[in-house]
């Protein structure tokens, strides 16, 4: 098992999760975070820290797509280990459906 970041992170990008991760397995895109599935130790401390509730265990049904997205972008985006301000539109975008298809950017973020 691993944890994955899902749709609701897009254009929110709260980073409360990265601050508590004991193995620094988060990677940063321009408007989304991912978890490297091979680095995640399944401790679960990140899940309750996400204000957008965008982090889920990959054992939940229907998360195969998110496991693939997280694995793919964790290979190319920079590592992030420090908490930063969320995106300016985070509150308005929290809970909007279909954000990945509409707003996802494959561009890397700044990382540490």
N, C-alpha and C positions, 0 to 999 in steps of 0.2 A: 504494500500500500504506500501511497504518497499523497500529498496534498497538491491541489491544483488551483490556480487562479482562474476565475470564470468571467463571463460577460460583464458583470456589474462593476468591474474594476476599470473598464474602458472609460476614459475621460473623467475619472475620479482620482485614481492613483494615490489613494491614501498609503502612507508608508509606515504606519504603526506596526505592521507585521514584520518589516525588515529589522526593526530595532530589537525585537524579541527573539529572532531566529538564532539558535545557538550554533548553527553550521553555515550561516551566511549563504543560503542557497537561492536567494532572490536575485533576479536580473531585471534590468530596467529598459523598457521601451519608451518611446516618446510620450505615449498616453496610456500605458498599461504595464503591469508587472507580471512576471512569470516565476514559477518555482522550478528549479532543475530537479527532475524526478530521480536522477541517480545520486543526487547530493542530499535530498530531503531524508531525514531520519524518522519521519512519521511521528514526531513528538506531539504535534497538534497545538503548540503554543501560539502559532500565528492565527489560527482560525478565529478564536474569540476576539482577537485584537483588531480585526478588520471592521471598520465602521459600516462599510457597504455590504458586509456579509458575502463577499465575493470569493472567499477561500473555502473549498470543500474537499473532503477526502475522496480520492478517486474510486472508492468502493461504492459511492452513490450511483444509482442507475443514470445512464445518459451522459456520462462525463468523458467518454472516450475521445470526443473531439477536443476537449480541453486538455487532456493528457498529451495529445499530439501537439497542440499549439504551444503548451508550456515547454515540452521537450525541444521543439524546433527552435524557438526563440531564445531559450536559455543557452543554446550553443553559440549564438551570434551577438547577443546584447551584453552590455557591461554589467558587472556585479554591482549591487547596491547593498550597503550595510547600515546606512544612517537614515534616520527619519528626516523627511523634508515636508514642506507645506504641500497639501494636496493641490490638485489642479484648481484654478479659479472657479470653474464651473461645477465642481464636485457635488455640491449640495443639490443643484438643479438636475444633474445627470444621474444621481443616485436613484435607482429603481426604474430607469427608462429601459424598456426592453429592446432587444435587437441591436444593441450598441456595437457589437463586434462587426456585424455586417455593414453598419452605417458609418462608423467613426474610427475603427481600428487603424492605427498606423504601424507599419512594419519597421519604421525608422528607429534606430537605437536612442536610448535616453543618455543622460550625462554619466550615470554611474557614479562611483566614488571618485 
